Amino acid sequence: MQIITRDEKITIKLSEFERDLIIEHTFVEQEYIDILEEAIPRTGYITVELTLDDLDFILGHIAFSANHAEERDLESLLDDLYDRLSEIESEYELVDE
């Protein structure tokens, strides 16, 4: 487990499909949409720099959208994304400076 401070950012890899899921199927705020849209695509993925608080906030939106999805396929995709990002989040521990 890595110990980081509240304002430290971690690098998150997302597929372009995962990014689009967040943008198109959650009610995440515009500042996060901007971060996701401005990420430069690499071969099959994008990278974004987020604090753990940012990641936790986005995870909350993904969970809410999955729980309220009317389509089973969308719910499953959001659940899978939530699980993957939660696993990344669990690799870090916040410490107060």
Protein Blocks (a to p, Z undefined) as FASTA:
>chain_A
ZZddfklccdddddfklmmmmmmmcccdfklmmmmmmpccdehiacddddfklmmmmmmm
mmmmmmmpcbfklmmmmmmmmmmmmmmmmmpccddZZ
